[in-house]
Amino acid sequence: CETAEAGDNVGALLRGIEREGIERGQVLAKPGSITPHTKFEANVYVLTGEEGGRKTPFFAGYKPQFYFRTTDVTGGITEIRASDGNKAEMAMPGDNLKVTVELLPEMPVAMDEGLRFAIREGGRTVGSGVVTKILA
C-alpha cells in the first residue's frame, strides 16, 4: 500500500535516521499537529473477572501499564470519579468511571482527546479507556 490516513499504523523508511534512533510507539506526524503529554482525564471501563480482568477493586495510586497504539507506558491513576463526576473511593470490576492519569514524566505520549488505550496489568488487559481531556 502506498497511502495511509490519520490513525493508520505503517512501516516507513526514513532517510538520514538511524534505526537506533527510533523506538516502538513513536509517532510520525506533521510538525505541530500533535504533542506529547503526561497527564490526562479519561473515561474507563474496568473489565470483570469473567471478562479476563480484575477480580478485586483498585484505588487511587494504582500503577498499571497504559497501552497506547503500540507501546506500554507506566503511569498511575491519581483520581477516581463515578460516571456522574462524584469522587469514588475505589474502582470495582465492571465499573464505568472517570479517572485522572499521570504517566511517568520521562515517558510522554503523543495524544489528543479521543485517543483510545488499554489498561494492562501483568501482561493482561484489565480495562479500556478514552482520553477526554489533556491536563499536561
Buried (B, 14 or more C-beta within 10 A) or exposed (E): EEEEEEEEEEEEEEEEEEEEEEEEBBBEEEEEEBEEBBBBBBBBBBBBEEBEBBEEBBEBEBEBBBBBBEBBBEBBBEBBBBEEEEEBEBBBBBBEBBBBBBBEEEBBBBBEEEBEBBBBBEEEBBBBBEBBEBEE
